[in-house]
Amino acid sequence: MAMSASEIAEERRRGRFAGVTAIAAGLLFPVGLFWFQIVNNDRPEHNAPAQLRFFDRHATELLISSAIRSAAFALIVFVALHLYRATKARNPQLSSVVAVVGVLGPIVAAIGSLAQAVYLAFAAADYTGREFQTIDGAKDLTESGLLVVIVGLSIAGTVALAFWFVIGSLNAMRVGLLNRFMGVLGVIIGPAFLLGLAPPVVALWLIAVGVLFLGRWPGGLPPAWEQGEAVPWPSAARGADEPALEDESGSHNGEVEPVGPAVRKPQPEPAAKEDSARRKRKRRR
């Protein structure tokens, strides 16, 4: 059943807020991530005491970059909810699992990312303030059970968010809210996100979705947004059960009749008999 005019208008009002948050997330995510990576380029490897001293020297940069990345994660919640509600309105059978992973994934990822930076900042300050900075003491801080739980929380949130990219994009594409390019790109982002290969693409996808939510999509919005019902994208190939079109002469559209001297059209039965009799008289002469 199609949405009413008032429901479509309300959806558009919600879309303006969701569009702004999507664009903001698309801008903040690469800034926080790349800043964090730049700061960590000089981090010592396989040396717990040196790592803690490094975290202590760069605590401010690490905390701010992690906070920016966590804010981007949190903003994705509004994107996921708006896309879910729009898809649900056009496909009532849509599972609520899509909404659950779309909300919990970004929130858990945001909490895990920021909590990890806060823990390391406090652990580094504690270690560098000690009179005796031993290797065992450093390992106790960098391998503590609390840190393991925080890292596990961050990983779980990342996995849930990647799963949302796949199922959220796929379901939105099926009802026509996302075109094929945006839908397939969102599906690809899921596994690529887990491998750390998708940050720039995630940013571009979020900004593009924000433009779509704001109603500024080049060439106009997909029909599903305007009509308030599912409008699946047409298949590239014509279905086998689709009848062929015929022109006024009764020939099938796209079919060309063979022509040429080697082609003989069937003659009516009386004409064929007369032709045969004429050939016999010629042989007798």
JOSULQUI-V992509 format. One record per helix or strand of 3 or more residues. SS is the DSSP state (hx for helix, st for strand). FROM is the first residue (numbers start at 0). LEN is the number of residues. If there is no record, write none. Layout:
SS,FROM,LEN ; SS,FROM,LEN
This chain:
hx,4,36 ; hx,47,10 ; hx,58,32 ; hx,96,32 ; hx,134,8 ; hx,144,30 ; hx,179,15 ; hx,198,15 ; hx,222,5 ; hx,268,16
